[in-house]
Amino acid sequence: MDRKNIPLLFMLTAGAVTAIITFVRELPLVERMVWLFSVMLLFFVLGSVIKWTLDFFDNQNEQRRLKDGEVIEKEAEGQEDVQKAAEDEEPAPENTGKQTV
Protein backbone atom coordinates (compact mmCIF):
# COMPACT_ATOMS: atom_id res chain seq x y z
CA MET A 1 0.00 0.00 0.00
CA ASP A 2 1.19 3.48 -0.78
CA ARG A 3 1.81 5.08 2.59
CA LYS A 4 1.40 8.63 1.38
CA ASN A 5 -2.37 8.04 1.34
CA ILE A 6 -2.64 6.95 5.00
CA PRO A 7 -3.26 10.46 6.42
CA LEU A 8 -5.81 11.16 3.70
CA LEU A 9 -7.70 7.93 4.32
CA PHE A 10 -7.78 8.55 8.08
CA MET A 11 -8.97 12.13 7.56
CA LEU A 12 -11.68 11.32 5.02
CA THR A 13 -13.02 8.35 6.98
CA ALA A 14 -13.22 10.39 10.18
CA GLY A 15 -14.81 13.25 8.25
CA ALA A 16 -17.50 11.00 6.82
CA VAL A 17 -18.31 9.52 10.24
CA THR A 18 -18.39 13.01 11.79
CA ALA A 19 -20.67 14.35 9.05
CA ILE A 20 -23.12 11.49 9.56
CA ILE A 21 -23.13 11.84 13.36
CA THR A 22 -23.62 15.64 13.25
CA PHE A 23 -26.43 15.21 10.71
CA VAL A 24 -28.21 12.64 12.87
CA ARG A 25 -27.85 14.82 15.97
CA GLU A 26 -29.27 17.78 13.97
CA LEU A 27 -26.54 20.24 14.99
CA PRO A 28 -26.55 23.74 13.50
CA LEU A 29 -24.52 24.15 10.30
CA VAL A 30 -21.74 26.27 11.83
CA GLU A 31 -21.27 23.78 14.67
CA ARG A 32 -21.18 20.92 12.14
CA MET A 33 -18.45 22.65 10.18
CA VAL A 34 -16.39 23.33 13.32
CA TRP A 35 -16.65 19.69 14.40
CA LEU A 36 -15.87 18.46 10.89
CA PHE A 37 -12.82 20.71 10.50
CA SER A 38 -11.42 19.88 13.95
CA VAL A 39 -11.93 16.10 13.53
CA MET A 40 -10.43 16.09 10.04
CA LEU A 41 -7.41 18.10 11.22
CA LEU A 42 -6.91 15.80 14.22
CA PHE A 43 -7.06 12.63 12.13
CA PHE A 44 -4.80 14.10 9.45
CA VAL A 45 -2.15 14.75 12.12
CA LEU A 46 -2.70 11.27 13.58
CA GLY A 47 -2.37 9.67 10.13
CA SER A 48 0.81 11.66 9.45
CA VAL A 49 2.33 10.46 12.73
CA ILE A 50 1.46 6.85 11.88
CA LYS A 51 2.91 7.24 8.37
CA TRP A 52 6.12 8.75 9.77
CA THR A 53 6.42 5.92 12.31
CA LEU A 54 5.94 3.22 9.66
CA ASP A 55 8.48 4.91 7.37
CA PHE A 56 10.95 5.16 10.26
CA PHE A 57 10.65 1.45 11.07
CA ASP A 58 10.87 0.53 7.40
CA ASN A 59 14.04 2.59 7.07
CA GLN A 60 15.58 0.86 10.10
CA ASN A 61 14.69 -2.57 8.70
CA GLU A 62 16.20 -1.68 5.32
CA GLN A 63 19.45 -0.55 6.94
CA ARG A 64 19.56 -3.77 8.98
CA ARG A 65 18.94 -5.85 5.82
CA LEU A 66 21.77 -4.07 4.03
CA LYS A 67 24.09 -4.60 7.00
CA ASP A 68 23.14 -8.29 7.31
CA GLY A 69 23.36 -8.71 3.53
CA GLU A 70 27.01 -7.62 3.56
CA VAL A 71 27.78 -10.16 6.28
CA ILE A 72 26.01 -12.93 4.35
CA GLU A 73 27.93 -12.08 1.19
CA LYS A 74 31.24 -12.21 3.04
CA GLU A 75 30.32 -15.56 4.60
CA ALA A 76 29.25 -16.92 1.22
CA GLU A 77 32.56 -15.87 -0.36
CA GLY A 78 34.45 -17.58 2.46
CA GLN A 79 32.48 -20.80 1.97
CA GLU A 80 33.16 -20.76 -1.78
CA ASP A 81 36.90 -20.52 -1.11
CA VAL A 82 36.71 -23.46 1.31
CA GLN A 83 34.75 -25.55 -1.23
CA LYS A 84 37.28 -24.79 -3.99
CA ALA A 85 40.17 -25.78 -1.74
CA ALA A 86 38.41 -29.03 -0.78
CA GLU A 87 37.77 -29.87 -4.43
CA ASP A 88 41.42 -29.29 -5.30
CA GLU A 89 42.63 -31.62 -2.54
CA GLU A 90 40.27 -34.55 -3.15
CA PRO A 91 40.76 -36.36 -6.44
CA ALA A 92 37.60 -37.46 -8.16
CA PRO A 93 36.99 -41.24 -8.18
CA GLU A 94 37.94 -42.83 -11.47
CA ASN A 95 35.30 -44.53 -13.56
CA THR A 96 36.68 -47.91 -14.70
CA GLY A 97 33.61 -48.89 -16.65
CA LYS A 98 32.81 -51.85 -14.40
CA GLN A 99 29.45 -51.97 -12.79
CA THR A 100 29.02 -53.53 -9.38
CA VAL A 101 25.72 -55.08 -8.53
Phi and psi in radians as a Rosetta constraint file:
Dihedral C 1 N 2 CA 2 C 2 CIRCULARHARMONIC -1.345 0.35
Dihedral N 2 CA 2 C 2 N 3 CIRCULARHARMONIC 2.029 0.35
Dihedral C 2 N 3 CA 3 C 3 CIRCULARHARMONIC -1.264 0.35
Dihedral N 3 CA 3 C 3 N 4 CIRCULARHARMONIC -0.295 0.35
Dihedral C 3 N 4 CA 4 C 4 CIRCULARHARMONIC -1.173 0.35
Dihedral N 4 CA 4 C 4 N 5 CIRCULARHARMONIC -0.296 0.35
Dihedral C 4 N 5 CA 5 C 5 CIRCULARHARMONIC -1.585 0.35
Dihedral N 5 CA 5 C 5 N 6 CIRCULARHARMONIC -0.107 0.35
Dihedral C 5 N 6 CA 6 C 6 CIRCULARHARMONIC -1.030 0.35
Dihedral N 6 CA 6 C 6 N 7 CIRCULARHARMONIC -0.876 0.35
Dihedral C 6 N 7 CA 7 C 7 CIRCULARHARMONIC -1.065 0.35
Dihedral N 7 CA 7 C 7 N 8 CIRCULARHARMONIC -0.646 0.35
Dihedral C 7 N 8 CA 8 C 8 CIRCULARHARMONIC -1.166 0.35
Dihedral N 8 CA 8 C 8 N 9 CIRCULARHARMONIC -0.730 0.35
Dihedral C 8 N 9 CA 9 C 9 CIRCULARHARMONIC -1.131 0.35
Dihedral N 9 CA 9 C 9 N 10 CIRCULARHARMONIC -0.743 0.35
Dihedral C 9 N 10 CA 10 C 10 CIRCULARHARMONIC -1.040 0.35
Dihedral N 10 CA 10 C 10 N 11 CIRCULARHARMONIC -0.844 0.35
Dihedral C 10 N 11 CA 11 C 11 CIRCULARHARMONIC -1.115 0.35
Dihedral N 11 CA 11 C 11 N 12 CIRCULARHARMONIC -0.800 0.35
Dihedral C 11 N 12 CA 12 C 12 CIRCULARHARMONIC -1.213 0.35
Dihedral N 12 CA 12 C 12 N 13 CIRCULARHARMONIC -0.654 0.35
Dihedral C 12 N 13 CA 13 C 13 CIRCULARHARMONIC -1.136 0.35
Dihedral N 13 CA 13 C 13 N 14 CIRCULARHARMONIC -0.807 0.35
Dihedral C 13 N 14 CA 14 C 14 CIRCULARHARMONIC -1.118 0.35
Dihedral N 14 CA 14 C 14 N 15 CIRCULARHARMONIC -0.645 0.35
Dihedral C 14 N 15 CA 15 C 15 CIRCULARHARMONIC -1.126 0.35
Dihedral N 15 CA 15 C 15 N 16 CIRCULARHARMONIC -0.736 0.35
Dihedral C 15 N 16 CA 16 C 16 CIRCULARHARMONIC -1.121 0.35
Dihedral N 16 CA 16 C 16 N 17 CIRCULARHARMONIC -0.772 0.35
Dihedral C 16 N 17 CA 17 C 17 CIRCULARHARMONIC -1.108 0.35
Dihedral N 17 CA 17 C 17 N 18 CIRCULARHARMONIC -0.738 0.35
Dihedral C 17 N 18 CA 18 C 18 CIRCULARHARMONIC -1.119 0.35
Dihedral N 18 CA 18 C 18 N 19 CIRCULARHARMONIC -0.745 0.35
Dihedral C 18 N 19 CA 19 C 19 CIRCULARHARMONIC -1.075 0.35
Dihedral N 19 CA 19 C 19 N 20 CIRCULARHARMONIC -0.727 0.35
Dihedral C 19 N 20 CA 20 C 20 CIRCULARHARMONIC -1.152 0.35
Dihedral N 20 CA 20 C 20 N 21 CIRCULARHARMONIC -0.793 0.35
Dihedral C 20 N 21 CA 21 C 21 CIRCULARHARMONIC -1.114 0.35
Dihedral N 21 CA 21 C 21 N 22 CIRCULARHARMONIC -0.765 0.35
Dihedral C 21 N 22 CA 22 C 22 CIRCULARHARMONIC -1.199 0.35
Dihedral N 22 CA 22 C 22 N 23 CIRCULARHARMONIC -0.516 0.35
Dihedral C 22 N 23 CA 23 C 23 CIRCULARHARMONIC -1.214 0.35
Dihedral N 23 CA 23 C 23 N 24 CIRCULARHARMONIC -0.755 0.35
Dihedral C 23 N 24 CA 24 C 24 CIRCULARHARMONIC -1.142 0.35
Dihedral N 24 CA 24 C 24 N 25 CIRCULARHARMONIC -0.671 0.35
Dihedral C 24 N 25 CA 25 C 25 CIRCULARHARMONIC -1.383 0.35
Dihedral N 25 CA 25 C 25 N 26 CIRCULARHARMONIC -0.072 0.35
Dihedral C 25 N 26 CA 26 C 26 CIRCULARHARMONIC 0.953 0.35
Dihedral N 26 CA 26 C 26 N 27 CIRCULARHARMONIC 0.860 0.35
Dihedral C 26 N 27 CA 27 C 27 CIRCULARHARMONIC -1.343 0.35
Dihedral N 27 CA 27 C 27 N 28 CIRCULARHARMONIC 2.691 0.35
Dihedral C 27 N 28 CA 28 C 28 CIRCULARHARMONIC -1.083 0.35
Dihedral N 28 CA 28 C 28 N 29 CIRCULARHARMONIC 2.721 0.35
Dihedral C 28 N 29 CA 29 C 29 CIRCULARHARMONIC -1.031 0.35
Dihedral N 29 CA 29 C 29 N 30 CIRCULARHARMONIC -0.769 0.35
Dihedral C 29 N 30 CA 30 C 30 CIRCULARHARMONIC -1.097 0.35
Dihedral N 30 CA 30 C 30 N 31 CIRCULARHARMONIC -0.744 0.35
Dihedral C 30 N 31 CA 31 C 31 CIRCULARHARMONIC -1.143 0.35
Dihedral N 31 CA 31 C 31 N 32 CIRCULARHARMONIC -0.652 0.35
Dihedral C 31 N 32 CA 32 C 32 CIRCULARHARMONIC -1.040 0.35
Dihedral N 32 CA 32 C 32 N 33 CIRCULARHARMONIC -0.802 0.35
Dihedral C 32 N 33 CA 33 C 33 CIRCULARHARMONIC -1.143 0.35
Dihedral N 33 CA 33 C 33 N 34 CIRCULARHARMONIC -0.671 0.35
Dihedral C 33 N 34 CA 34 C 34 CIRCULARHARMONIC -1.114 0.35
Dihedral N 34 CA 34 C 34 N 35 CIRCULARHARMONIC -0.829 0.35
Dihedral C 34 N 35 CA 35 C 35 CIRCULARHARMONIC -1.067 0.35
Dihedral N 35 CA 35 C 35 N 36 CIRCULARHARMONIC -0.776 0.35
Dihedral C 35 N 36 CA 36 C 36 CIRCULARHARMONIC -1.089 0.35
Dihedral N 36 CA 36 C 36 N 37 CIRCULARHARMONIC -0.811 0.35
Dihedral C 36 N 37 CA 37 C 37 CIRCULARHARMONIC -1.101 0.35
Dihedral N 37 CA 37 C 37 N 38 CIRCULARHARMONIC -0.800 0.35
Dihedral C 37 N 38 CA 38 C 38 CIRCULARHARMONIC -1.152 0.35
Dihedral N 38 CA 38 C 38 N 39 CIRCULARHARMONIC -0.711 0.35
Dihedral C 38 N 39 CA 39 C 39 CIRCULARHARMONIC -1.175 0.35
Dihedral N 39 CA 39 C 39 N 40 CIRCULARHARMONIC -0.745 0.35
Dihedral C 39 N 40 CA 40 C 40 CIRCULARHARMONIC -1.138 0.35
Dihedral N 40 CA 40 C 40 N 41 CIRCULARHARMONIC -0.685 0.35
Dihedral C 40 N 41 CA 41 C 41 CIRCULARHARMONIC -1.127 0.35
Dihedral N 41 CA 41 C 41 N 42 CIRCULARHARMONIC -0.792 0.35
Dihedral C 41 N 42 CA 42 C 42 CIRCULARHARMONIC -1.042 0.35
Dihedral N 42 CA 42 C 42 N 43 CIRCULARHARMONIC -0.812 0.35
Dihedral C 42 N 43 CA 43 C 43 CIRCULARHARMONIC -1.304 0.35
Dihedral N 43 CA 43 C 43 N 44 CIRCULARHARMONIC -0.441 0.35
Dihedral C 43 N 44 CA 44 C 44 CIRCULARHARMONIC -1.163 0.35
Dihedral N 44 CA 44 C 44 N 45 CIRCULARHARMONIC -0.773 0.35
Dihedral C 44 N 45 CA 45 C 45 CIRCULARHARMONIC -1.100 0.35
Dihedral N 45 CA 45 C 45 N 46 CIRCULARHARMONIC -0.776 0.35
Dihedral C 45 N 46 CA 46 C 46 CIRCULARHARMONIC -1.062 0.35
Dihedral N 46 CA 46 C 46 N 47 CIRCULARHARMONIC -0.784 0.35
Dihedral C 46 N 47 CA 47 C 47 CIRCULARHARMONIC -1.103 0.35
Dihedral N 47 CA 47 C 47 N 48 CIRCULARHARMONIC -0.655 0.35
Dihedral C 47 N 48 CA 48 C 48 CIRCULARHARMONIC -1.150 0.35
Dihedral N 48 CA 48 C 48 N 49 CIRCULARHARMONIC -0.687 0.35
Dihedral C 48 N 49 CA 49 C 49 CIRCULARHARMONIC -1.132 0.35
Dihedral N 49 CA 49 C 49 N 50 CIRCULARHARMONIC -0.750 0.35
Dihedral C 49 N 50 CA 50 C 50 CIRCULARHARMONIC -1.119 0.35
Dihedral N 50 CA 50 C 50 N 51 CIRCULARHARMONIC -0.752 0.35
Dihedral C 50 N 51 CA 51 C 51 CIRCULARHARMONIC -1.065 0.35
Dihedral N 51 CA 51 C 51 N 52 CIRCULARHARMONIC -0.803 0.35
Dihedral C 51 N 52 CA 52 C 52 CIRCULARHARMONIC -1.071 0.35
Dihedral N 52 CA 52 C 52 N 53 CIRCULARHARMONIC -0.741 0.35
Dihedral C 52 N 53 CA 53 C 53 CIRCULARHARMONIC -1.101 0.35
Dihedral N 53 CA 53 C 53 N 54 CIRCULARHARMONIC -0.791 0.35
Dihedral C 53 N 54 CA 54 C 54 CIRCULARHARMONIC -1.110 0.35
Dihedral N 54 CA 54 C 54 N 55 CIRCULARHARMONIC -0.712 0.35
Dihedral C 54 N 55 CA 55 C 55 CIRCULARHARMONIC -1.129 0.35
Dihedral N 55 CA 55 C 55 N 56 CIRCULARHARMONIC -0.667 0.35
Dihedral C 55 N 56 CA 56 C 56 CIRCULARHARMONIC -1.106 0.35
Dihedral N 56 CA 56 C 56 N 57 CIRCULARHARMONIC -0.808 0.35
Dihedral C 56 N 57 CA 57 C 57 CIRCULARHARMONIC -1.163 0.35
Dihedral N 57 CA 57 C 57 N 58 CIRCULARHARMONIC -0.666 0.35
Dihedral C 57 N 58 CA 58 C 58 CIRCULARHARMONIC -1.113 0.35
Dihedral N 58 CA 58 C 58 N 59 CIRCULARHARMONIC -0.696 0.35
Dihedral C 58 N 59 CA 59 C 59 CIRCULARHARMONIC -1.126 0.35
Dihedral N 59 CA 59 C 59 N 60 CIRCULARHARMONIC -0.739 0.35
Dihedral C 59 N 60 CA 60 C 60 CIRCULARHARMONIC -1.087 0.35
Dihedral N 60 CA 60 C 60 N 61 CIRCULARHARMONIC -0.766 0.35
Dihedral C 60 N 61 CA 61 C 61 CIRCULARHARMONIC -1.107 0.35
Dihedral N 61 CA 61 C 61 N 62 CIRCULARHARMONIC -0.685 0.35
Dihedral C 61 N 62 CA 62 C 62 CIRCULARHARMONIC -1.135 0.35
Dihedral N 62 CA 62 C 62 N 63 CIRCULARHARMONIC -0.747 0.35
Dihedral C 62 N 63 CA 63 C 63 CIRCULARHARMONIC -1.101 0.35
Dihedral N 63 CA 63 C 63 N 64 CIRCULARHARMONIC -0.692 0.35
Dihedral C 63 N 64 CA 64 C 64 CIRCULARHARMONIC -1.152 0.35
Dihedral N 64 CA 64 C 64 N 65 CIRCULARHARMONIC -0.705 0.35
Dihedral C 64 N 65 CA 65 C 65 CIRCULARHARMONIC -1.098 0.35
Dihedral N 65 CA 65 C 65 N 66 CIRCULARHARMONIC -0.724 0.35
Dihedral C 65 N 66 CA 66 C 66 CIRCULARHARMONIC -1.129 0.35
Dihedral N 66 CA 66 C 66 N 67 CIRCULARHARMONIC -0.742 0.35
Dihedral C 66 N 67 CA 67 C 67 CIRCULARHARMONIC -1.114 0.35
Dihedral N 67 CA 67 C 67 N 68 CIRCULARHARMONIC -0.823 0.35
Dihedral C 67 N 68 CA 68 C 68 CIRCULARHARMONIC -1.180 0.35
Dihedral N 68 CA 68 C 68 N 69 CIRCULARHARMONIC -0.580 0.35
Dihedral C 68 N 69 CA 69 C 69 CIRCULARHARMONIC -1.110 0.35
Dihedral N 69 CA 69 C 69 N 70 CIRCULARHARMONIC -0.665 0.35
Dihedral C 69 N 70 CA 70 C 70 CIRCULARHARMONIC -1.137 0.35
Dihedral N 70 CA 70 C 70 N 71 CIRCULARHARMONIC -0.700 0.35
Dihedral C 70 N 71 CA 71 C 71 CIRCULARHARMONIC -1.145 0.35
Dihedral N 71 CA 71 C 71 N 72 CIRCULARHARMONIC -0.743 0.35
Dihedral C 71 N 72 CA 72 C 72 CIRCULARHARMONIC -1.112 0.35
Dihedral N 72 CA 72 C 72 N 73 CIRCULARHARMONIC -0.714 0.35
Dihedral C 72 N 73 CA 73 C 73 CIRCULARHARMONIC -1.104 0.35
Dihedral N 73 CA 73 C 73 N 74 CIRCULARHARMONIC -0.736 0.35
Dihedral C 73 N 74 CA 74 C 74 CIRCULARHARMONIC -1.124 0.35
Dihedral N 74 CA 74 C 74 N 75 CIRCULARHARMONIC -0.725 0.35
Dihedral C 74 N 75 CA 75 C 75 CIRCULARHARMONIC -1.140 0.35
Dihedral N 75 CA 75 C 75 N 76 CIRCULARHARMONIC -0.691 0.35
Dihedral C 75 N 76 CA 76 C 76 CIRCULARHARMONIC -1.148 0.35
Dihedral N 76 CA 76 C 76 N 77 CIRCULARHARMONIC -0.698 0.35
Dihedral C 76 N 77 CA 77 C 77 CIRCULARHARMONIC -1.112 0.35
Dihedral N 77 CA 77 C 77 N 78 CIRCULARHARMONIC -0.708 0.35
Dihedral C 77 N 78 CA 78 C 78 CIRCULARHARMONIC -1.121 0.35
Dihedral N 78 CA 78 C 78 N 79 CIRCULARHARMONIC -0.675 0.35
Dihedral C 78 N 79 CA 79 C 79 CIRCULARHARMONIC -1.195 0.35
Dihedral N 79 CA 79 C 79 N 80 CIRCULARHARMONIC -0.638 0.35
Dihedral C 79 N 80 CA 80 C 80 CIRCULARHARMONIC -1.111 0.35
Dihedral N 80 CA 80 C 80 N 81 CIRCULARHARMONIC -0.707 0.35
Dihedral C 80 N 81 CA 81 C 81 CIRCULARHARMONIC -1.111 0.35
Dihedral N 81 CA 81 C 81 N 82 CIRCULARHARMONIC -0.706 0.35
Dihedral C 81 N 82 CA 82 C 82 CIRCULARHARMONIC -1.154 0.35
Dihedral N 82 CA 82 C 82 N 83 CIRCULARHARMONIC -0.716 0.35
Dihedral C 82 N 83 CA 83 C 83 CIRCULARHARMONIC -1.149 0.35
Dihedral N 83 CA 83 C 83 N 84 CIRCULARHARMONIC -0.699 0.35
Dihedral C 83 N 84 CA 84 C 84 CIRCULARHARMONIC -1.128 0.35
Dihedral N 84 CA 84 C 84 N 85 CIRCULARHARMONIC -0.715 0.35
Dihedral C 84 N 85 CA 85 C 85 CIRCULARHARMONIC -1.142 0.35
Dihedral N 85 CA 85 C 85 N 86 CIRCULARHARMONIC -0.691 0.35
Dihedral C 85 N 86 CA 86 C 86 CIRCULARHARMONIC -1.171 0.35
Dihedral N 86 CA 86 C 86 N 87 CIRCULARHARMONIC -0.653 0.35
Dihedral C 86 N 87 CA 87 C 87 CIRCULARHARMONIC -1.183 0.35
Dihedral N 87 CA 87 C 87 N 88 CIRCULARHARMONIC -0.620 0.35
Dihedral C 87 N 88 CA 88 C 88 CIRCULARHARMONIC -1.204 0.35
Dihedral N 88 CA 88 C 88 N 89 CIRCULARHARMONIC -0.584 0.35
Dihedral C 88 N 89 CA 89 C 89 CIRCULARHARMONIC -1.378 0.35
Dihedral N 89 CA 89 C 89 N 90 CIRCULARHARMONIC -0.648 0.35
Dihedral C 89 N 90 CA 90 C 90 CIRCULARHARMONIC -1.623 0.35
Dihedral N 90 CA 90 C 90 N 91 CIRCULARHARMONIC 2.069 0.35
Dihedral C 90 N 91 CA 91 C 91 CIRCULARHARMONIC -1.289 0.35
Dihedral N 91 CA 91 C 91 N 92 CIRCULARHARMONIC 2.570 0.35
Dihedral C 91 N 92 CA 92 C 92 CIRCULARHARMONIC -1.283 0.35
Dihedral N 92 CA 92 C 92 N 93 CIRCULARHARMONIC 2.493 0.35
Dihedral C 92 N 93 CA 93 C 93 CIRCULARHARMONIC -1.136 0.35
Dihedral N 93 CA 93 C 93 N 94 CIRCULARHARMONIC 2.457 0.35
Dihedral C 93 N 94 CA 94 C 94 CIRCULARHARMONIC -1.422 0.35
Dihedral N 94 CA 94 C 94 N 95 CIRCULARHARMONIC 2.543 0.35
Dihedral C 94 N 95 CA 95 C 95 CIRCULARHARMONIC -1.725 0.35
Dihedral N 95 CA 95 C 95 N 96 CIRCULARHARMONIC 1.942 0.35
Dihedral C 95 N 96 CA 96 C 96 CIRCULARHARMONIC -1.593 0.35
Dihedral N 96 CA 96 C 96 N 97 CIRCULARHARMONIC -0.113 0.35
Dihedral C 96 N 97 CA 97 C 97 CIRCULARHARMONIC 1.576 0.35
Dihedral N 97 CA 97 C 97 N 98 CIRCULARHARMONIC -0.159 0.35
Dihedral C 97 N 98 CA 98 C 98 CIRCULARHARMONIC -1.526 0.35
Dihedral N 98 CA 98 C 98 N 99 CIRCULARHARMONIC 2.417 0.35
Dihedral C 98 N 99 CA 99 C 99 CIRCULARHARMONIC -1.846 0.35
Dihedral N 99 CA 99 C 99 N 100 CIRCULARHARMONIC 2.308 0.35
Dihedral C 99 N 100 CA 100 C 100 CIRCULARHARMONIC -1.793 0.35
Dihedral N 100 CA 100 C 100 N 101 CIRCULARHARMONIC 2.376 0.35
